[in-house]
Amino acid sequence: MNKVLLEICCGSADDVLEAYRGGADRVELNSCLFFGGLTPSVGELTVVKRRVPIPVMTMVRPRQGGFCYTQAEYETALADAQALLERGSDGLVFGFLKEDGSLDEGRCAQLVKLCKEAGKEAVFHRAIDVAQDWRDMLSRLIDLGVDRVLTSGQAPDVSYGTDTVREMIQFAAGRIQILPGAGINAKNIRRVLEQTGASQLHLARHTARTDKSTLNNRDIFYGGCLYPSETTYDVTDGDYIAGLRDQLL
């Protein structure tokens, strides 16, 4: 088997460090992975770029809940994009749709322009998974000059969308990279590769750590009404990533 590029989805600087320790070839840096990934802080990117030599892609997504943004949100996304590129991001991950779910070519074109002017990659994220016609959207992204598309094959879990991912790769015919992601793990990684014919994969894997600083008062919560634990937080499982890498050697 040819070497498979592993991109790890990260939600913090520590995530990136663990992903790199585990053998990641590239990372996607976000905040708020619970919401599918939002724009990370410039500070985290700065720390990461000092510590790891692998490419760091950064999400540009100003809020959760869809991909059709207000003008203020879009201006925020542009400002974040410029700041991230100036601080060394190796590429931007974004997706702008219109209210009907079609591609917002004007807004996407502006992000692609920023990337190209900086000599960096432009990546369209899983917004393509809600497209009514993925072939049409993929063609438009190719015309815009997008380098790569992250997709689950329009399925909740990419292991159920492998046929579509394979069709995307065949349709792209080398004009744009297709990056399968969502739900990839040690049990299905080889099957996903075999059924899609992909040469790169996007995945996340976390393990819980404990921060005991809040234990003096267990009645206090700082989040919403679901009351998540105030003593645990997730960090990328570097050992798990290393195990996946060993499977692919």
Accessible surface in RSA format (square Angstrom, percent):
REM  Atomic radii and reference values for relative SASA: ProtOr
REM  Chains: A
REM  Algorithm: Lee & Richards
REM  Probe-radius: 1.40
REM  Slices: 20
REM RES _ NUM      All-atoms   Total-Side   Main-Chain    Non-polar    All polar
REM                ABS   REL    ABS   REL    ABS   REL    ABS   REL    ABS   REL
RES MET A   1   131.11  67.9  45.21  29.9  85.90 204.5  60.46  51.4  70.65  93.6
RES ASN A   2   136.63  94.2 125.38 121.2  11.25  27.1  34.03  81.9 102.61  99.2
RES LYS A   3   139.29  68.0 110.10  67.6  29.19  69.5 100.33  90.3  38.96  41.5
RES VAL A   4     5.04   3.3   5.04   4.6   0.00   0.0   5.04   4.4   0.00   0.0
RES LEU A   5    55.18  30.7  54.09  38.7   1.09   2.7  54.43  38.2   0.75   2.0
RES LEU A   6     0.00   0.0   0.00   0.0   0.00   0.0   0.00   0.0   0.00   0.0
RES GLU A   7     4.70   2.7   4.70   3.6   0.00   0.0   0.00   0.0   4.70   3.8
RES ILE A   8     0.00   0.0   0.00   0.0   0.00   0.0   0.00   0.0   0.00   0.0
RES CYS A   9    16.57  12.5  16.52  18.4   0.04   0.1   1.72   4.4  14.84  16.0
RES CYS A  10     0.00   0.0   0.00   0.0   0.00   0.0   0.00   0.0   0.00   0.0
RES GLY A  11    20.87  25.7   0.00   N/A  20.87  25.7   6.14  16.8  14.73  33.0
RES SER A  12    30.76  26.0  30.76  41.0   0.00   0.0  28.47  60.6   2.29   3.2
RES ALA A  13    16.92  15.6  16.48  25.4   0.44   1.0  16.48  23.2   0.44   1.2
RES ASP A  14    70.60  49.5  68.70  68.4   1.90   4.5   5.52  13.0  65.08  64.9
RES ASP A  15     3.11   2.2   3.11   3.1   0.00   0.0   0.00   0.0   3.11   3.1
RES VAL A  16     0.00   0.0   0.00   0.0   0.00   0.0   0.00   0.0   0.00   0.0
RES LEU A  17    40.25  22.4  34.96  25.0   5.29  13.3  35.47  24.9   4.78  12.9
RES GLU A  18    30.43  17.5  30.43  23.0   0.00   0.0   2.55   4.9  27.88  22.8
RES ALA A  19     0.00   0.0   0.00   0.0   0.00   0.0   0.00   0.0   0.00   0.0
RES TYR A  20    90.13  42.1  83.23  47.4   6.90  17.9  49.53  37.2  40.59  50.0
RES ARG A  21   138.83  58.3 107.53  54.8  31.30  74.5  69.81  95.4  69.02  41.8
RES GLY A  22     2.77   3.4   0.00   N/A   2.77   3.4   1.10   3.0   1.67   3.7
RES GLY A  23    28.44  35.1   0.00   N/A  28.44  35.1  24.36  66.8   4.08   9.1
RES ALA A  24     5.39   5.0   0.00   0.0   5.39  12.3   0.00   0.0   5.39  14.3
RES ASP A  25    30.59  21.4  22.40  22.3   8.19  19.4  10.45  24.6  20.14  20.1
RES ARG A  26    13.69   5.7  13.69   7.0   0.00   0.0   3.31   4.5  10.38   6.3
RES VAL A  27     0.00   0.0   0.00   0.0   0.00   0.0   0.00   0.0   0.00   0.0
RES GLU A  28     5.26   3.0   5.26   4.0   0.00   0.0   0.00   0.0   5.26   4.3
RES LEU A  29     0.00   0.0   0.00   0.0   0.00   0.0   0.00   0.0   0.00   0.0
RES ASN A  30     0.18   0.1   0.18   0.2   0.00   0.0   0.00   0.0   0.18   0.2
RES SER A  31    29.31  24.8  28.81  38.5   0.50   1.2  23.92  50.9   5.40   7.6
RES CYS A  32    63.52  48.1  44.46  49.6  19.06  44.8  11.69  29.6  51.84  55.9
RES LEU A  33    51.64  28.8  33.44  23.9  18.20  45.8  33.75  23.7  17.89  48.1
RES PHE A  34   174.95  87.5 139.55  86.4  35.40  92.1 149.42  90.6  25.53  73.1
RES PHE A  35    89.51  44.8  75.81  47.0  13.70  35.6  82.97  50.3   6.54  18.7
RES GLY A  36    55.87  68.9   0.00   N/A  55.87  68.9  33.49  91.9  22.38  50.1
RES GLY A  37     0.03   0.0   0.00   N/A   0.03   0.0   0.03   0.1   0.00   0.0
RES LEU A  38    22.49  12.5  22.49  16.1   0.00   0.0  22.49  15.8   0.00   0.0
RES THR A  39    25.58  18.2  12.47  12.6  13.11  31.3  12.31  16.5  13.27  20.1
RES PRO A  40     5.94   4.3   0.00   0.0   5.94  21.6   0.28   0.2   5.65  35.1
RES SER A  41    59.60  50.4  47.11  62.9  12.49  28.8  51.11 108.8   8.48  11.9
RES VAL A  42    44.84  29.5  40.87  37.0   3.97   9.6  40.87  35.5   3.97  10.8
RES GLY A  43    42.49  52.4   0.00   N/A  42.49  52.4  37.05 101.7   5.44  12.2
RES GLU A  44    47.43  27.2  44.70  33.8   2.73   6.5  23.59  45.6  23.84  19.5
RES LEU A  45     0.00   0.0   0.00   0.0   0.00   0.0   0.00   0.0   0.00   0.0
RES THR A  46    25.26  18.0  23.29  23.6   1.97   4.7  24.59  33.0   0.67   1.0
RES VAL A  47    57.20  37.6  57.20  51.8   0.00   0.0  57.20  49.7   0.00   0.0
RES VAL A  48     0.29   0.2   0.16   0.1   0.13   0.3   0.29   0.3   0.00   0.0
RES LYS A  49    67.36  32.9  47.12  28.9  20.24  48.2  30.21  27.2  37.15  39.6
RES ARG A  50   187.93  78.9 147.23  75.1  40.70  96.9  60.06  82.1 127.87  77.5
RES ARG A  51   144.74  60.8 117.77  60.0  26.97  64.2  33.94  46.4 110.80  67.2
RES VAL A  52     7.98   5.2   0.37   0.3   7.61  18.3   2.56   2.2   5.41  14.7
RES PRO A  53   105.43  76.8  65.52  59.7  39.91 145.1  77.26  63.8  28.16 175.0
RES ILE A  54    21.46  12.2  19.46  14.5   2.00   4.8  21.27  15.3   0.19   0.5
RES PRO A  55    58.56  42.7  56.08  51.1   2.48   9.0  58.36  48.2   0.19   1.2
RES VAL A  56     0.00   0.0   0.00   0.0   0.00   0.0   0.00   0.0   0.00   0.0
RES MET A  57     0.94   0.5   0.94   0.6   0.00   0.0   0.63   0.5   0.31   0.4
RES THR A  58     0.00   0.0   0.00   0.0   0.00   0.0   0.00   0.0   0.00   0.0
RES MET A  59     6.74   3.5   6.74   4.5   0.00   0.0   6.74   5.7   0.00   0.0
RES VAL A  60     1.39   0.9   0.00   0.0   1.39   3.4   0.00   0.0   1.39   3.8
RES ARG A  61    19.28   8.1  18.97   9.7   0.31   0.7   1.86   2.5  17.42  10.6
RES PRO A  62    35.86  26.1   3.75   3.4  32.10 116.7   8.94   7.4  26.92 167.3
RES ARG A  63    65.35  27.4  64.20  32.7   1.15   2.7  38.54  52.7  26.81  16.2
RES GLN A  64    76.79  42.9  72.67  53.1   4.12   9.8  17.36  37.0  59.43  45.1
RES GLY A  65    59.58  73.5   0.00   N/A  59.58  73.5  38.24 104.9  21.34  47.8
RES GLY A  66    34.60  42.7   0.00   N/A  34.60  42.7  26.83  73.6   7.77  17.4
RES PHE A  67    40.95  20.5  35.86  22.2   5.08  13.2  35.86  21.7   5.08  14.5
RES CYS A  68    56.01  42.4  45.24  50.5  10.78  25.3  16.01  40.6  40.00  43.1
RES TYR A  69     9.98   4.7   1.09   0.6   8.89  23.1   1.65   1.2   8.33  10.3
RES THR A  70    81.65  58.1  71.85  72.8   9.80  23.4  77.19 103.7   4.46   6.7
RES GLN A  71   106.02  59.3  99.12  72.4   6.90  16.4  53.86 114.7  52.16  39.6
RES ALA A  72    70.15  64.5  62.40  96.3   7.76  17.6  66.00  93.0   4.15  11.0
RES GLU A  73    39.23  22.5  37.31  28.2   1.91   4.6  20.28  39.2  18.95  15.5
RES TYR A  74    11.59   5.4  11.59   6.6   0.00   0.0  11.53   8.7   0.06   0.1
RES GLU A  75    94.79  54.4  88.98  67.3   5.81  13.8  30.37  58.7  64.42  52.6
RES THR A  76    67.65  48.1  62.02  62.9   5.63  13.4  41.84  56.2  25.81  39.0
RES ALA A  77     0.21   0.2   0.00   0.0   0.21   0.5   0.21   0.3   0.00   0.0
RES LEU A  78    35.07  19.5  33.04  23.6   2.03   5.1  33.34  23.4   1.74   4.7
RES ALA A  79    65.25  60.0  50.48  77.9  14.77  33.6  60.09  84.6   5.16  13.7
RES ASP A  80    41.40  29.0  40.84  40.6   0.56   1.3   1.26   3.0  40.14  40.0
RES ALA A  81     0.00   0.0   0.00   0.0   0.00   0.0   0.00   0.0   0.00   0.0
RES GLN A  82    73.10  40.9  73.10  53.4   0.00   0.0  33.33  71.0  39.77  30.2
RES ALA A  83    32.46  29.8  30.04  46.4   2.42   5.5  32.03  45.1   0.43   1.1
RES LEU A  84     0.58   0.3   0.58   0.4   0.00   0.0   0.58   0.4   0.00   0.0
RES LEU A  85    13.74   7.7   2.92   2.1  10.82  27.2   3.07   2.2  10.66  28.7
RES GLU A  86   128.78  73.9  91.74  69.4  37.04  88.2  41.90  81.0  86.88  70.9
RES ARG A  87   126.84  53.3 113.87  58.0  12.97  30.9  26.73  36.5 100.11  60.7
RES GLY A  88    23.91  29.5   0.00   N/A  23.91  29.5  22.61  62.0   1.30   2.9
RES SER A  89     0.00   0.0   0.00   0.0   0.00   0.0   0.00   0.0   0.00   0.0
RES ASP A  90    32.64  22.9  28.46  28.3   4.18   9.9   6.74  15.9  25.90  25.8
RES GLY A  91     0.00   0.0   0.00   N/A   0.00   0.0   0.00   0.0   0.00   0.0
RES LEU A  92     0.00   0.0   0.00   0.0   0.00   0.0   0.00   0.0   0.00   0.0
RES VAL A  93     2.06   1.4   2.06   1.9   0.00   0.0   2.06   1.8   0.00   0.0
RES PHE A  94     0.00   0.0   0.00   0.0   0.00   0.0   0.00   0.0   0.00   0.0
RES GLY A  95     1.00   1.2   0.00   N/A   1.00   1.2   0.00   0.0   1.00   2.2
RES PHE A  96     1.03   0.5   1.03   0.6   0.00   0.0   1.03   0.6   0.00   0.0
RES LEU A  97     9.44   5.3   7.45   5.3   1.99   5.0   7.45   5.2   1.99   5.4
RES LYS A  98   108.78  53.1 103.77  63.7   5.01  11.9  49.62  44.7  59.16  63.0
RES GLU A  99   165.80  95.2 136.42 103.2  29.38  69.9  51.33  99.3 114.47  93.5
RES ASP A 100   109.30  76.6  77.64  77.3  31.66  74.9  50.92 119.8  58.38  58.2
RES GLY A 101    21.16  26.1   0.00   N/A  21.16  26.1  19.19  52.7   1.97   4.4
RES SER A 102    47.82  40.4  40.76  54.4   7.06  16.3  43.02  91.6   4.80   6.7
RES LEU A 103    10.50   5.8   1.74   1.2   8.76  22.0   1.74   1.2   8.76  23.6
RES ASP A 104    23.96  16.8  23.96  23.8   0.00   0.0   0.05   0.1  23.91  23.8
RES GLU A 105    62.35  35.8  60.83  46.0   1.52   3.6  20.88  40.4  41.47  33.9
RES GLY A 106    53.46  65.9   0.00   N/A  53.46  65.9  40.15 110.2  13.31  29.8
RES ARG A 107    44.60  18.7  43.29  22.1   1.31   3.1  12.54  17.1  32.06  19.4
RES CYS A 108     0.00   0.0   0.00   0.0   0.00   0.0   0.00   0.0   0.00   0.0
RES ALA A 109    38.66  35.5  33.05  51.0   5.61  12.8  34.08  48.0   4.58  12.1
RES GLN A 110    84.27  47.1  79.69  58.2   4.58  10.9  21.60  46.0  62.67  47.5
RES LEU A 111     0.00   0.0   0.00   0.0   0.00   0.0   0.00   0.0   0.00   0.0
RES VAL A 112     7.47   4.9   7.47   6.8   0.00   0.0   7.47   6.5   0.00   0.0
RES LYS A 113   123.88  60.4 118.34  72.6   5.54  13.2  90.50  81.5  33.38  35.6
RES LEU A 114    31.77  17.7  29.42  21.0   2.35   5.9  29.53  20.7   2.25   6.0
RES CYS A 115     0.00   0.0   0.00   0.0   0.00   0.0   0.00   0.0   0.00   0.0
RES LYS A 116    92.35  45.1  74.02  45.4  18.33  43.6  59.93  53.9  32.42  34.5
RES GLU A 117   117.27  67.3  77.04  58.3  40.23  95.8  48.70  94.2  68.57  56.0
RES ALA A 118    45.50  41.8  17.66  27.3  27.84  63.3  29.90  42.1  15.60  41.3
RES GLY A 119    67.55  83.3   0.00   N/A  67.55  83.3  36.66 100.6  30.89  69.2
RES LYS A 120    63.45  31.0  55.26  33.9   8.19  19.5  20.00  18.0  43.45  46.3
RES GLU A 121    53.61  30.8  53.19  40.2   0.43   1.0  26.93  52.1  26.69  21.8
RES ALA A 122     0.00   0.0   0.00   0.0   0.00   0.0   0.00   0.0   0.00   0.0
RES VAL A 123     4.23   2.8   4.23   3.8   0.00   0.0   4.23   3.7   0.00   0.0
RES PHE A 124     0.00   0.0   0.00   0.0   0.00   0.0   0.00   0.0   0.00   0.0
RES HIS A 125     7.33   4.0   7.33   5.1   0.00   0.0   5.23   5.4   2.10   2.4
RES ARG A 126    86.10  36.1  81.86  41.7   4.24  10.1  29.02  39.7  57.08  34.6
RES ALA A 127     0.00   0.0   0.00   0.0   0.00   0.0   0.00   0.0   0.00   0.0
RES ILE A 128     0.00   0.0   0.00   0.0   0.00   0.0   0.00   0.0   0.00   0.0
RES ASP A 129    21.26  14.9   8.55   8.5  12.71  30.0   8.55  20.1  12.71  12.7
RES VAL A 130    91.92  60.5  69.14  62.6  22.78  54.9  76.25  66.3  15.67  42.5
RES ALA A 131     8.85   8.1   0.92   1.4   7.93  18.0   1.14   1.6   7.70  20.4
RES GLN A 132   184.93 103.4 139.90 102.2  45.03 107.2  54.12 115.2 130.81  99.2
RES ASP A 133    78.36  54.9  69.66  69.3   8.70  20.6  30.60  72.0  47.76  47.6
RES TRP A 134    18.51   7.4  17.45   8.4   1.06   2.5   8.27   4.4  10.24  16.6
RES ARG A 135   107.53  45.1 107.53  54.8   0.00   0.0  35.14  48.0  72.39  43.9
RES ASP A 136    62.85  44.0  56.68  56.4   6.17  14.6  17.17  40.4  45.68  45.6
RES MET A 137     8.00   4.1   7.46   4.9   0.55   1.3   7.96   6.8   0.04   0.1
RES LEU A 138     0.00   0.0   0.00   0.0   0.00   0.0   0.00   0.0   0.00   0.0
RES SER A 139    35.78  30.2  34.81  46.5   0.96   2.2  24.56  52.3  11.22  15.7
RES ARG A 140    95.55  40.1  94.77  48.3   0.78   1.9  16.49  22.5  79.06  47.9
RES LEU A 141     0.00   0.0   0.00   0.0   0.00   0.0   0.00   0.0   0.00   0.0
RES ILE A 142    29.98  17.1  18.23  13.6  11.75  28.3  18.85  13.6  11.13  30.2
RES ASP A 143   124.89  87.5  88.58  88.2  36.32  85.9  31.84  74.9  93.06  92.8
RES LEU A 144    39.38  21.9  22.74  16.3  16.64  41.8  25.93  18.2  13.45  36.2
RES GLY A 145    30.81  38.0   0.00   N/A  30.81  38.0  27.93  76.6   2.88   6.4
RES VAL A 146     4.43   2.9   0.00   0.0   4.43  10.7   0.00   0.0   4.43  12.0
RES ASP A 147    37.76  26.5  30.29  30.1   7.48  17.7   6.66  15.7  31.10  31.0
RES ARG A 148     1.16   0.5   1.16   0.6   0.00   0.0   0.00   0.0   1.16   0.7
RES VAL A 149     0.00   0.0   0.00   0.0   0.00   0.0   0.00   0.0   0.00   0.0
RES LEU A 150     9.17   5.1   9.17   6.6   0.00   0.0   9.17   6.4   0.00   0.0
RES THR A 151     0.00   0.0   0.00   0.0   0.00   0.0   0.00   0.0   0.00   0.0
RES SER A 152     0.01   0.0   0.01   0.0   0.00   0.0   0.00   0.0   0.01   0.0
RES GLY A 153     3.97   4.9   0.00   N/A   3.97   4.9   0.00   0.0   3.97   8.9
RES GLN A 154    66.76  37.3  36.40  26.6  30.35  72.3  14.49  30.9  52.26  39.6
RES ALA A 155    13.18  12.1   8.92  13.8   4.26   9.7  12.14  17.1   1.05   2.8
RES PRO A 156   129.45  94.3 100.19  91.3  29.25 106.3 110.23  91.0  19.21 119.4
RES ASP A 157    37.21  26.1  37.07  36.9   0.14   0.3  11.48  27.0  25.73  25.7
RES VAL A 158     0.00   0.0   0.00   0.0   0.00   0.0   0.00   0.0   0.00   0.0
RES SER A 159    13.64  11.5   7.02   9.4   6.63  15.3   0.09   0.2  13.55  19.0
RES TYR A 160   179.94  84.0 145.46  82.8  34.48  89.7 102.72  77.2  77.22  95.2
RES GLY A 161     3.74   4.6   0.00   N/A   3.74   4.6   3.74  10.3   0.00   0.0
RES THR A 162     8.57   6.1   8.23   8.3   0.34   0.8   0.00   0.0   8.57  13.0
RES ASP A 163   107.37  75.2 104.30 103.8   3.07   7.3  31.34  73.8  76.03  75.8
RES THR A 164    31.48  22.4  31.12  31.6   0.35   0.8   1.96   2.6  29.51  44.6
RES VAL A 165     0.00   0.0   0.00   0.0   0.00   0.0   0.00   0.0   0.00   0.0
RES ARG A 166    88.35  37.1  88.35  45.0   0.00   0.0  30.91  42.2  57.43  34.8
RES GLU A 167    72.85  41.8  70.44  53.3   2.41   5.7  23.22  44.9  49.63  40.5
RES MET A 168     0.00   0.0   0.00   0.0   0.00   0.0   0.00   0.0   0.00   0.0
RES ILE A 169    48.80  27.8  45.16  33.6   3.63   8.8  45.48  32.7   3.32   9.0
RES GLN A 170   114.20  63.9  92.82  67.8  21.38  50.9  44.96  95.7  69.25  52.5
RES PHE A 171    64.38  32.2  51.95  32.2  12.43  32.3  60.09  36.4   4.29  12.3
RES ALA A 172     1.38   1.3   1.38   2.1   0.00   0.0   1.38   1.9   0.00   0.0
RES ALA A 173    76.63  70.5  41.75  64.4  34.88  79.3  56.01  78.9  20.62  54.6
RES GLY A 174    80.22  98.9   0.00   N/A  80.22  98.9  39.84 109.3  40.38  90.4
RES ARG A 175   131.18  55.1 101.73  51.9  29.45  70.1  60.37  82.5  70.82  42.9
RES ILE A 176    10.13   5.8   0.00   0.0  10.13  24.4   5.47   3.9   4.66  12.6
RES GLN A 177    69.46  38.8  62.76  45.9   6.70  15.9  34.17  72.7  35.29  26.8
RES ILE A 178    11.17   6.4   1.64   1.2   9.53  23.0   1.64   1.2   9.53  25.9
RES LEU A 179     1.08   0.6   1.08   0.8   0.00   0.0   1.08   0.8   0.00   0.0
RES PRO A 180     0.00   0.0   0.00   0.0   0.00   0.0   0.00   0.0   0.00   0.0
RES GLY A 181     0.08   0.1   0.00   N/A   0.08   0.1   0.08   0.2   0.00   0.0
RES ALA A 182    23.59  21.7   7.49  11.6  16.10  36.6  21.96  30.9   1.63   4.3
RES GLY A 183    42.03  51.8   0.00   N/A  42.03  51.8  26.63  73.1  15.40  34.5
RES ILE A 184     8.18   4.7   0.00   0.0   8.18  19.7   0.00   0.0   8.18  22.2
RES ASN A 185    48.87  33.7  48.78  47.1   0.09   0.2  11.41  27.4  37.46  36.2
RES ALA A 186    37.85  34.8  26.66  41.1  11.19  25.4  26.79  37.7  11.06  29.3
RES LYS A 187   202.62  98.8 164.33 100.8  38.29  91.2 114.14 102.7  88.48  94.3
RES ASN A 188    15.81  10.9  15.46  14.9   0.35   0.9   8.57  20.6   7.24   7.0
RES ILE A 189     0.17   0.1   0.13   0.1   0.04   0.1   0.13   0.1   0.04   0.1
RES ARG A 190    96.96  40.7  96.24  49.1   0.73   1.7  46.20  63.1  50.76  30.8
RES ARG A 191    97.39  40.9  94.23  48.0   3.16   7.5  47.82  65.3  49.57  30.0
RES VAL A 192     0.00   0.0   0.00   0.0   0.00   0.0   0.00   0.0   0.00   0.0
RES LEU A 193    10.57   5.9   6.10   4.4   4.47  11.2   6.31   4.4   4.27  11.5
RES GLU A 194   118.52  68.0  96.34  72.9  22.18  52.8  44.14  85.4  74.39  60.7
RES GLN A 195    71.03  39.7  63.32  46.3   7.72  18.4  28.86  61.4  42.17  32.0
RES THR A 196     1.01   0.7   0.00   0.0   1.01   2.4   0.00   0.0   1.01   1.5
RES GLY A 197    47.58  58.7   0.00   N/A  47.58  58.7  24.37  66.9  23.21  52.0
RES ALA A 198    12.82  11.8   0.00   0.0  12.82  29.2   1.79   2.5  11.03  29.2
RES SER A 199    76.36  64.5  67.57  90.2   8.79  20.3  43.38  92.4  32.98  46.2
RES GLN A 200    15.77   8.8  15.77  11.5   0.00   0.0   2.57   5.5  13.20  10.0
RES LEU A 201     0.00   0.0   0.00   0.0   0.00   0.0   0.00   0.0   0.00   0.0
RES HIS A 202    15.03   8.2  15.03  10.4   0.00   0.0   7.30   7.5   7.73   9.0
RES LEU A 203     4.95   2.8   0.60   0.4   4.34  10.9   4.95   3.5   0.00   0.0
RES ALA A 204    48.09  44.2  25.17  38.8  22.92  52.1  25.23  35.5  22.86  60.6
RES ARG A 205   101.58  42.6  97.78  49.8   3.80   9.0  16.42  22.4  85.16  51.6
RES HIS A 206    53.50  29.2  28.45  19.8  25.05  64.1  14.87  15.3  38.62  44.9
RES THR A 207    59.27  42.2  52.79  53.5   6.48  15.5  29.19  39.2  30.09  45.5
RES ALA A 208    70.71  65.0  44.12  68.1  26.59  60.5  44.12  62.1  26.59  70.4
RES ARG A 209    92.91  39.0  86.99  44.3   5.92  14.1  32.92  45.0  59.99  36.4
RES THR A 210    81.03  57.6  51.96  52.7  29.08  69.3  25.85  34.7  55.18  83.4
RES ASP A 211    67.05  47.0  61.96  61.7   5.09  12.0  17.70  41.7  49.35  49.2
RES LYS A 212   146.84  71.6 132.10  81.1  14.74  35.1  75.07  67.6  71.77  76.4
RES SER A 213    88.01  74.4  52.69  70.3  35.32  81.4  52.95 112.7  35.06  49.1
RES THR A 214    39.55  28.1  29.50  29.9  10.06  24.0  34.97  47.0   4.58   6.9
RES LEU A 215    62.00  34.5  49.73  35.6  12.28  30.9  49.95  35.1  12.05  32.4
RES ASN A 216   156.74 108.1 119.08 115.1  37.66  90.7  35.19  84.7 121.55 117.5
RES ASN A 217    74.20  51.2  67.57  65.3   6.63  16.0  25.20  60.6  49.00  47.4
RES ARG A 218   178.28  74.9 155.98  79.5  22.30  53.1  63.05  86.2 115.23  69.8
RES ASP A 219   127.02  89.0 104.65 104.2  22.36  52.9  28.38  66.8  98.63  98.4
RES ILE A 220    74.72  42.5  70.91  52.8   3.82   9.2  71.67  51.6   3.05   8.3
RES PHE A 221    78.74  39.4  52.30  32.4  26.44  68.8  52.30  31.7  26.44  75.7
RES TYR A 222   168.63  78.7 131.63  74.9  37.00  96.3 100.03  75.2  68.60  84.6
RES GLY A 223    44.47  54.8   0.00   N/A  44.47  54.8  24.39  66.9  20.08  45.0
RES GLY A 224    51.79  63.9   0.00   N/A  51.79  63.9  39.99 109.7  11.80  26.4
RES CYS A 225   116.51  88.1  91.56 102.1  24.94  58.6  42.12 106.7  74.39  80.2
RES LEU A 226   153.84  85.7 128.94  92.2  24.90  62.6 131.77  92.5  22.07  59.4
RES TYR A 227   127.85  59.7 112.71  64.1  15.13  39.4  65.95  49.6  61.90  76.3
RES PRO A 228    76.54  55.8  64.91  59.2  11.63  42.3  76.54  63.2   0.00   0.0
RES SER A 229    63.16  53.4  35.48  47.4  27.67  63.7  37.68  80.2  25.48  35.7
RES GLU A 230    46.77  26.9  31.10  23.5  15.67  37.3  10.66  20.6  36.11  29.5
RES THR A 231    31.33  22.3  31.02  31.4   0.31   0.7  14.92  20.0  16.41  24.8
RES THR A 232    65.99  46.9  49.31  50.0  16.68  39.7  32.95  44.3  33.04  50.0
RES TYR A 233   102.11  47.7  93.25  53.1   8.86  23.0  72.96  54.8  29.15  35.9
RES ASP A 234    93.70  65.6  74.23  73.9  19.46  46.0  13.74  32.3  79.96  79.7
RES VAL A 235     2.09   1.4   2.09   1.9   0.00   0.0   2.09   1.8   0.00   0.0
RES THR A 236     1.24   0.9   0.07   0.1   1.17   2.8   0.00   0.0   1.24   1.9
RES ASP A 237    32.47  22.7  30.93  30.8   1.54   3.6   1.74   4.1  30.73  30.7
RES GLY A 238     0.59   0.7   0.00   N/A   0.59   0.7   0.00   0.0   0.59   1.3
RES ASP A 239    98.78  69.2  88.29  87.9  10.49  24.8  30.34  71.4  68.44  68.3
RES TYR A 240    48.30  22.5  38.61  22.0   9.68  25.2  41.55  31.2   6.75   8.3
RES ILE A 241     0.00   0.0   0.00   0.0   0.00   0.0   0.00   0.0   0.00   0.0
RES ALA A 242    35.59  32.7  34.81  53.7   0.77   1.8  35.39  49.8   0.20   0.5
RES GLY A 243    33.09  40.8   0.00   N/A  33.09  40.8  29.90  82.1   3.19   7.1
RES LEU A 244     1.55   0.9   0.92   0.7   0.63   1.6   0.92   0.6   0.63   1.7
RES ARG A 245    23.25   9.8  23.25  11.9   0.00   0.0  20.65  28.2   2.60   1.6
RES ASP A 246    94.08  65.9  79.43  79.1  14.65  34.6  25.76  60.6  68.32  68.1
RES GLN A 247    59.64  33.4  49.17  35.9  10.48  24.9  33.77  71.9  25.87  19.6
RES LEU A 248     2.99   1.7   0.00   0.0   2.99   7.5   0.10   0.1   2.90   7.8
RES LEU A 249   152.82  85.1  95.24  68.1  57.59 144.8 122.54  86.1  30.28  81.5
END  Absolute sums over single chains surface
CHAIN  1 A    11976.2       9190.5       2785.7       6161.5       5814.7
END  Absolute sums over all chains
TOTAL         11976.2       9190.5       2785.7       6161.5       5814.7
